[in-house]
């Protein structure tokens, strides 16, 4: 999902890779923050489809901030 959305926005491979990597051991990566936010936004027991939709929406918001 990240790769497809990143390419659609014209992000470089480096930028897409940076989203998946931590800058420091203690600091969460952007993708970890996206997943955590999605987990917090869906109700317990929600379907996988609902979770993935939440991830998609949150990811779009983050990627829009990074798009050239």
Buried (B, 14 or more C-beta within 10 A) or exposed (E): EBEEBBEEBEBEEEBBEBBEEEEEEEEEBBBEBBBEBBEEBBEEEEEEEBBEBBBBEBBEEBBEEBEE
